[in-house]
């Protein structure tokens, strides 16, 4: 491995190109949830194929699925060396609501922020996950150009992460031989702060459902029928309110049966991670926090399960007034799960409870969308130690192991299908507004990832000798 100064020299020499290439990707609106963007999603896959070839991969192909394609690439320098399988995704969340963006969601620009004084890239997908995925392509290029690639590398970049990765699981099951590796490296998580590196060692699972409440067979005049027939919107709100008690404890029978309970010692260890409650509230413009009684903010968003309404609609929402009782009301609801909970079981418990609390005056329908299992990755493995040493090399301090509140359902799938643990070495910040208007990713973070990743390969190869 070249010295850190030589790595930085390569990055400095090519920084503008690295940024411009990422900007090209960010300009393509690869929104997997909306069929209107189908051609753009496919165009993004084609672009990544070209970039992998240009970076030095020997084999790159677009692998069709029943949905959007998977880009697969590899560079095998010596079959005797360990192999790193890099996972990322090129699809992005919808940009809505567009009017809340301060610049075009697919027109990347660099702006300075309080947490990114050197500038941040504002665009949908900048952090989740195009920017973090593309760090690996550029780090691979760096290692190829400096003749320092210490491991074989395989890339698996999908286009359906934001809609559940259904076809990825099929692809993995059908390509186990091709995907053989020693570890999976993922950058779809973050760090505590730019001066406090961290590595994610746990993810929550997910159960995501859509509910429909139907009352009368058509929209009704709220004067002629109001008070005499069920209003599905009112009832849906009442049913949702019954999902939690006054201590913000989820009321679904059996919901907590399998929840992992951490010991006082484990919770005390978690509490050592740097955290400013005042800073947290300020960054979100909150006067106070909210959550399950008996747990801290960091515990609520990592080691405890949740239930949240992600969207609710029905009736008339246009300009002016239209006095109707809607025939139907809808909501999308997500439940984040912790170790030992099972997404299929939780979905079934939700469905049974939701149907049980519906009054006879309405009909209800629960449609499961997608789910994933919670996972805790070992912090004692050589792969974790390699990631820790890599970050310590480039940040000058040892990273803190943390559990994330987010979900990457494919991590558990990789373990069950490929028998591989994943290293979750991300570089984003919680404040980067992923899934929200004005998503951004620090220029510092993007370049720091490109600088750090080659050290992971070096140290991982050392551990495997």
C-alpha positions in Angstrom: 0.0 0.0 0.0 1.3 3.4 -0.9 1.6 5.9 1.9 -1.3 8.0 2.9 0.3 11.0 1.2 0.4 9.1 -2.1 -3.2 8.1 -1.8 -4.1 11.7 -1.0 -2.0 12.9 -3.9 -4.0 10.8 -6.3 -7.3 12.0 -4.9 -6.2 15.6 -5.0 -5.1 15.2 -8.7 -8.5 13.7 -9.6 -10.9 15.3 -7.1 -12.7 17.5 -9.7 -13.2 14.5 -12.0 -14.4 12.4 -9.1 -17.0 15.0 -8.3 -18.0 15.6 -11.9 -18.5 11.9 -12.5 -20.8 11.7 -9.4 -22.7 14.7 -10.7 -23.4 12.9 -13.9 -24.9 10.0 -12.0 -26.9 12.3 -9.8 -28.4 14.1 -12.8 -30.2 10.9 -13.8 -33.5 10.6 -11.9 -33.3 6.8 -11.1 -36.5 6.7 -9.0 -37.3 3.0 -8.8 -40.7 3.5 -7.1 -42.2 5.4 -10.1 -42.6 3.6 -13.5 -42.4 7.0 -15.2 -38.6 6.9 -14.5 -38.0 3.4 -15.9 -35.7 4.5 -18.7 -33.7 6.7 -16.3 -33.2 3.8 -13.9 -31.9 1.6 -16.7 -29.7 4.4 -18.0 -28.1 4.7 -14.6 -27.3 1.0 -14.6 -25.7 1.4 -18.1 -23.6 4.3 -16.8 -22.3 2.3 -13.8 -21.3 -0.5 -16.1 -19.2 1.9 -18.1 -17.6 3.4 -15.0 -16.7 0.0 -13.7 -15.0 -0.9 -16.9 -13.2 2.4 -17.0 -12.0 1.9 -13.4 -10.3 -1.4 -14.3 -12.8 -4.3 -13.9 -12.2 -7.3 -16.2 -15.8 -8.4 -16.4 -18.9 -6.2 -16.1 -22.4 -7.1 -17.1 -25.9 -5.9 -16.8 -27.9 -8.8 -15.2 -31.6 -8.6 -16.0 -34.1 -9.4 -13.3 -37.9 -9.3 -13.2 -37.5 -5.7 -12.2 -34.5 -3.4 -12.6 -31.1 -4.9 -13.5 -28.2 -5.6 -11.3 -24.8 -4.4 -12.4 -22.1 -7.1 -11.7 -18.4 -6.5 -12.1 -15.2 -8.1 -10.9 -11.4 -8.0 -10.8 -9.7 -11.2 -9.8 -6.0 -10.6 -9.4 -5.2 -13.9 -7.7 -7.6 -16.7 -6.7 -5.5 -17.3 -3.6 -6.2 -13.8 -2.3 -9.3 -12.9 -0.3 -12.3 -11.5 -2.2 -14.3 -8.5 -1.2 -17.9 -8.3 -2.5 -19.0 -4.6 -2.7 -22.8 -4.0 -2.5 -24.5 -0.7 -3.3 -27.6 0.6 -5.0 -28.2 3.1 -7.9 -31.9 3.7 -7.4 -33.1 6.7 -5.3 -36.2 7.8 -3.4 -38.8 10.0 -5.1 -37.9 13.7 -4.8 -41.3 14.8 -3.5 -42.2 17.3 -2.2 -40.3 19.1 -5.0 -41.3 22.6 -3.7 -39.2 22.1 -0.5 -35.9 21.7 -2.4 -33.7 24.8 -2.4 -32.2 23.6 -5.7 -33.3 21.0 -8.3 -33.2 17.5 -6.8 -31.5 16.2 -10.0 -29.4 19.3 -10.5 -26.4 18.7 -8.2 -24.8 21.7 -6.7 -22.2 22.2 -3.9 -23.3 24.4 -1.0 -21.7 25.1 2.4 -23.6 24.1 5.5 -22.9 24.3 9.2 -21.8 20.7 9.4 -20.2 20.8 5.9 -18.2 24.0 5.9 -16.1 22.7 3.0 -19.3 22.1 1.0 -21.9 19.4 0.5 -23.4 18.0 -2.7 -27.1 18.7 -2.8 -29.1 16.2 -4.9 -31.4 13.2 -4.5 -29.2 10.2 -4.1 -26.1 12.2 -3.1 -25.7 10.2 0.1 -28.3 7.4 -0.4 -26.7 5.7 -2.1 -25.0 7.0 -5.3 -22.4 9.0 -3.6 -21.5 6.3 -1.1 -21.7 3.5 -3.8 -19.5 5.5 -6.2 -16.8 6.0 -3.6 -16.1 2.3 -4.0 -15.8 2.6 -7.8 -13.3 5.4 -7.4 -11.4 3.7 -4.6 -11.1 0.7 -6.9 -9.8 2.9 -9.7 -7.3 4.4 -7.2 -6.0 1.0 -6.2 -5.7 -0.1 -9.9 -3.9 3.0 -11.0 -1.4 2.8 -8.0 -1.0 -0.9 -8.3 -2.1 -1.4 -4.7 -5.2 -3.6 -5.0 -4.7 -6.1 -2.2 -7.8 -8.3 -2.6 -10.0 -9.6 -5.4 -13.1 -7.5 -5.7 -16.6 -8.1 -7.0 -19.3 -5.5 -7.4 -23.1 -6.1 -7.1 -25.0 -2.8 -7.6 -28.8 -3.1 -7.7 -31.6 -0.8 -8.7 -34.4 -1.8 -6.4 -33.2 -1.1 -2.8 -35.6 1.7 -2.3 -38.5 -0.7 -3.2 -37.6 -3.8 -1.2 -34.8 -5.5 -3.2 -37.2 -8.4 -4.1 -35.3 -9.4 -7.2 -31.9 -9.1 -5.5 -32.7 -12.1 -3.3 -33.6 -14.2 -6.3 -30.4 -13.1 -8.1 -28.3 -14.0 -5.0 -29.9 -17.5 -4.8 -29.2 -18.1 -8.4 -25.6 -16.9 -8.4 -24.1 -18.2 -5.3 -21.0 -19.5 -7.1 -20.4 -16.3 -8.9 -20.8 -14.3 -5.7 -18.4 -16.3 -3.6 -16.4 -14.0 -1.4 -14.9 -13.6 2.1 -16.8 -10.5 3.2 -19.4 -8.0 1.9 -18.5 -4.4 2.1 -21.4 -1.9 2.2 -21.5 1.9 2.5 -25.1 2.7 3.0 -24.8 3.9 6.6 -23.1 6.8 8.4 -20.8 8.1 11.0 -21.5 10.0 14.2 -19.7 13.2 13.0 -16.9 14.2 10.7 -14.5 14.2 13.6 -16.1 11.1 15.3 -15.9 8.1 13.0 -18.1 5.1 13.7 -19.0 1.7 12.2 -22.5 0.3 12.2 -22.8 -3.1 13.9 -26.5 -3.4 14.0 -29.6 -2.7 11.8 -33.3 -2.8 12.6 -35.6 -4.9 10.5 -38.7 -3.7 8.7 -42.4 -4.6 8.2 -44.1 -2.2 5.8 -47.8 -2.4 5.1 -50.6 -0.4 3.5 -54.0 -0.2 5.0 -57.4 0.6 3.4 -60.6 1.5 5.2 -63.8 1.5 3.3 -67.1 3.0 4.4 -70.0 3.9 2.0 -69.9 2.7 -1.6 -69.2 6.3 -2.8 -68.2 9.7 -1.5 -71.1 11.3 0.3 -72.4 14.8 1.0 -71.1 15.6 4.5 -74.3 17.5 5.3 -76.8 15.0 4.1 -75.0 12.0 5.5 -72.6 13.4 8.2 -73.2 11.8 11.6 -75.2 9.0 10.2 -72.6 6.9 8.4 -69.0 5.9 9.1 -66.4 8.3 8.0 -63.4 6.2 6.9 -60.9 9.0 7.5 -62.1 9.6 11.1 -62.1 5.9 11.8 -58.7 5.3 10.3 -57.3 8.0 12.6 -59.0 6.5 15.6 -57.6 3.0 14.7 -54.1 4.4 14.3 -54.3 6.1 17.7 -55.1 2.8 19.3 -51.7 1.4 18.0 -49.9 3.1 20.9 -50.7 3.8 24.6 -49.9 7.0 26.6 -46.3 5.7 27.1 -45.7 5.3 23.4 -45.7 1.6 23.8 -47.1 -0.3 20.8 -50.3 -2.1 21.8 -50.4 -4.9 19.2 -50.7 -8.1 21.2 -47.5 -10.2 21.0 -45.5 -7.4 19.3 -42.8 -7.4 22.0 -42.7 -11.1 22.6 -39.4 -11.7 20.8 -37.7 -8.3 21.4 -34.0 -8.5 22.4 -33.6 -6.9 25.8 -30.1 -5.4 26.3 -28.5 -5.6 29.7 -27.7 -2.5 31.8 -24.1 -3.0 31.0 -24.8 -3.1 27.2 -26.9 0.0 27.5 -24.2 1.8 29.5 -21.7 0.9 26.8 -24.0 2.4 24.1 -24.4 5.6 26.2 -20.6 6.3 25.8 -21.1 7.3 22.2 -20.9 11.1 21.9 -24.4 12.6 21.6 -25.8 16.1 22.3 -29.5 16.1 23.0 -29.6 19.9 22.6 -27.8 19.6 19.3 -30.2 16.9 18.2 -33.3 19.0 19.0 -31.8 22.1 17.4 -30.9 20.3 14.1 -34.6 19.2 13.8 -36.1 22.4 15.1 -37.8 20.5 18.0 -38.7 22.0 21.4 -38.8 18.5 22.9 -38.2 14.9 22.1 -40.8 12.1 21.9 -40.8 8.4 22.3 -41.2 5.2 24.3 -41.0 5.8 28.1 -37.9 4.4 29.8 -35.4 4.7 26.9 -33.0 7.4 25.7 -33.2 9.0 22.3 -30.4 6.8 21.0 -32.0 3.7 22.4 -35.3 4.6 20.9 -33.9 4.8 17.5 -31.7 1.8 17.5 -32.5 -1.0 20.0 -36.3 -0.5 20.3 -39.0 -1.4 17.7 -41.2 1.3 16.4 -44.5 1.9 14.5 -44.9 5.0 12.3 -47.4 6.2 9.8 -45.5 7.1 6.7 -48.4 8.5 4.7 -52.2 9.0 5.2 -54.7 10.2 2.6 -58.4 10.1 1.6 -61.2 12.5 0.6 -60.7 15.9 -0.9 -57.3 17.6 -0.6 -57.4 20.1 -3.5 -57.8 23.9 -3.4 -60.9 25.3 -1.6 -63.6 23.3 0.0 -65.5 20.1 -1.0 -67.7 18.8 1.7 -67.6 15.1 1.3 -67.4 12.0 3.5 -64.8 9.9 1.6 -65.7 6.3 0.6 -62.1 5.2 1.4 -59.1 6.2 3.5 -55.6 4.9 3.3 -52.3 4.8 5.2 -48.8 3.4 4.8 -47.3 2.2 8.0 -43.8 1.0 8.8 -42.6 -1.0 11.8 -38.8 -1.1 12.5 -37.8 -4.3 14.2 -35.0 -5.4 16.5 -33.1 -8.6 16.9 -35.2 -11.8 17.3 -38.3 -10.2 15.8 -39.5 -11.7 12.5 -40.9 -9.4 9.8 -43.5 -12.0 8.6 -44.7 -12.6 12.1 -45.0 -8.9 12.9 -46.9 -8.3 9.7 -49.4 -11.0 10.6 -49.7 -9.6 14.2 -50.4 -6.2 12.8 -53.0 -7.5 10.3 -54.9 -9.4 13.0 -54.9 -6.5 15.4 -55.9 -3.9 12.8 -58.8 -6.0 11.7 -59.9 -6.7 15.2 -60.2 -3.0 16.2 -62.2 -2.0 13.1 -65.8 -1.2 13.8 -68.5 -3.1 11.9 -69.4 0.1 10.0 -66.3 -0.2 7.8 -64.3 -2.8 5.9 -60.6 -3.0 6.2 -57.8 -4.4 4.0 -54.1 -4.8 4.9 -51.6 -5.2 2.1 -48.1 -6.1 3.1 -45.4 -4.4 0.9 -41.9 -5.5 1.9 -40.0 -6.5 5.0 -36.6 -7.4 6.2 -34.9 -9.0 9.2 -32.9 -7.2 11.9 -29.2 -8.0 12.1 -26.2 -7.5 14.4 -22.8 -7.9 12.8 -19.8 -9.2 14.8 -17.3 -6.5 16.0 -14.7 -9.2 16.8 -14.1 -10.4 13.2 -11.0 -9.7 11.1 -13.2 -7.8 8.7 -14.5 -5.5 11.4 -11.0 -4.9 12.7 -9.8 -4.2 9.1 -12.5 -1.5 8.8 -11.7 -0.1 12.2 -8.0 0.1 11.4 -8.8 1.7 8.0 -10.8 4.4 9.6 -8.3 5.0 12.4 -5.6 5.4 9.7 -7.5 8.1 7.8 -9.4 9.8 10.7 -6.6 9.6 13.3 -8.9 8.0 15.9 -10.5 4.7 16.4 -14.2 4.5 15.2 -17.0 3.8 17.6 -19.2 0.7 17.1 -22.9 1.8 16.9 -26.3 0.3 16.1 -28.3 2.1 13.4 -32.0 2.6 13.5 -32.3 2.1 9.8 -32.9 -1.1 7.8 -30.9 -2.8 5.1 -32.9 -6.0 4.7 -30.4 -7.6 2.4 -27.7 -7.8 5.1 -29.6 -10.7 6.8 -30.3 -12.2 3.4 -26.6 -12.2 2.5 -25.8 -14.0 5.7 -28.5 -16.7 5.2 -27.9 -17.2 1.5 -24.1 -16.6 1.1 -23.0 -17.3 4.7 -21.2 -13.9 4.7 -21.1 -11.2 7.3 -21.3 -7.6 6.1 -19.1 -4.7 7.1 -21.2 -1.5 7.2 -18.6 1.2 6.7 -20.6 4.3 5.7 -19.5 7.9 5.7 -22.8 9.9 5.7 -24.2 12.0 8.5 -27.6 11.7 10.1 -28.2 15.3 9.1 -27.7 14.6 5.4 -31.5 14.5 4.9 -31.7 11.2 3.1 -35.3 10.4 1.9 -36.1 14.1 2.5 -35.9 17.3 0.5 -32.4 18.8 0.2 -30.6 15.5 0.6 -26.9 16.2 0.6 -23.5 14.6 1.1 -20.3 16.3 2.2 -17.5 16.7 -0.2 -15.2 15.8 2.7 -17.2 12.6 3.3 -17.1 11.5 -0.3 -13.4 12.0 -0.6 -12.7 10.5 2.8 -14.5 7.4 1.8 -12.3 7.1 -1.3 -9.3 7.6 0.9 -10.3 5.0 3.5 -11.6 2.1 1.4 -8.2 1.1 0.1 -6.9 0.7 3.6 -9.8 -1.8 4.3 -8.5 -4.0 1.5 -4.9 -3.8 2.7 -5.8 -4.7 6.4 -8.3 -7.3 5.4 -5.8 -9.0 3.2 -3.3 -8.9 6.1 -5.9 -10.6 8.4 -6.5 -13.3 5.9 -2.9 -14.3 5.4 
